[in-house]
Amino acid sequence: MTGRIWAGLALAIASPAMAQDAPADPPRKVRNATVYGEEACPKPADNDEIVVCARLGENERYRIPKRFRDPPSQATVASSWAARAETAMDAARVGTPNSCSPVGTGGQTGCTQAMLRQWFAEKRQAQAAAARIP
């Protein structure tokens, strides 16, 4: 008797799983479209295609996309390629000979060179400031 109850219970639990349809294949094509104003969203070419529409206002049709509207920051514009390359070289210089660093085997030998580079940079900056004065 208990065997029949267990069999009936197992059948009752498993029957919803057996009644489900087989999983459908996902669509093979997805198309993204942007429509403006009251335009209609394009129809799918076949049953195996999904069309996703984004709707923007009519005044956005001929505008520059938002991600390109803001001007670049002045920090990246103001620094030249040579200044950025020099910064990268300084960052990579740690621990190498002539680097004036407590890290690495030859780091201590470049302290005089670093001092001279700083002195020349300050001298160039002072000359540039003096040249701007009328």
Steps between C-alpha positions, in 0.01 A plus 500: 500500500773746592681409180199612296477824697866573437464417131194726474682778684805469273276507193318810630828681562657403166196564280539883479861456390396253229220726379734791420596573142853453381711818530474723196809599305609859561463743211794502264493873422455808720481842337532826695340809348462861610183675387425871531176678569193303392680261262387139511737235624623282209336161467706181531603349168403148611375312805855430614585868558445734795492877443581724798408867454620804690284810457655847513342838449487653152742774615770233555501377139798700367681572825842376601462195729507585872826318566680732253336832600720591797839650415805308618643602836769765493748279686534260208497778240761713678759227545712428197601158379857564617383586853285186518788286370736651758249423777477141381879472491526637855247245623691217333838625620461380863760240591706531184855641495510882525150517647570655844288244678554290811344212306717283277871444458599815312241742630734717708721611207254738337441749784737760353341457157153544652615815681645642176181416304294681763733802492482525119121464508473782756737714291292444183182582692652824633615599149154430359339708777745785434426486127128550567561827684482792249 
